[in-house]
Amino acid sequence: MNLPTVLDLIADRETTTRQHADQLREQITALTGELARLDGELADLATTRTTLRTLAATEFTADDPTIASAPYQQILAVLDTAPTGMRAKEICLALGVEPSPKHVEGTRAKLKRMVNRHVLTEDEPGVFTHAQKRT
C-alpha cells in the first residue's frame, strides 16, 4: 500500500466518523430538549400535587368543612329552605333539573359525598339533612 491510498482511506474514515458524530450531536440536542420538557412537566405535576394536598387538607379537615363548587352550594341552599330532609329527586326538582335517573343519581352521589365529609347527614335512607355543627 502506498501513502496516498492510506491517506485517502483515513480521509474517508474521517468523513464518515464526522457525519456520525454530527448525527449524534443532533440526537443529543433533540433529546436534551425533550428531557427539559419532561423535567418541566414533572415539576408542574409535583406542584399540582402539593397544591391539591394543601387544598384538600384545608378543605376537608377544617372544623366547618365547606363544599366550594356551585352545584354543591346550590344543593346546600335548597336544603337550607327545607324544614325536613329531602330526597335526591326532590332536590333535582327544587333546582329545576330534570329528575331523570341520570340527574337524580348524580345528585345522590354529591349528597353522599357531603355525608362522607360530615356536611350532611342521612339519618333515614335516601333522606338528607344538614349535619349538626361540631363543637
Secondary structure, DSSP 8 states (H G I E B T S, - for coil): --HHHHHHHHHHHHHHHHHHHHHHHHHHHHHHHHHHHHHHHHHHHHHHHHHHHHHHHHHHHSSS----SHHHHHHHHHHHH-SS-B-HHHHHHHHT----HHHHHHHHHHHHHHHHTTSEEEEETTEEEE-----
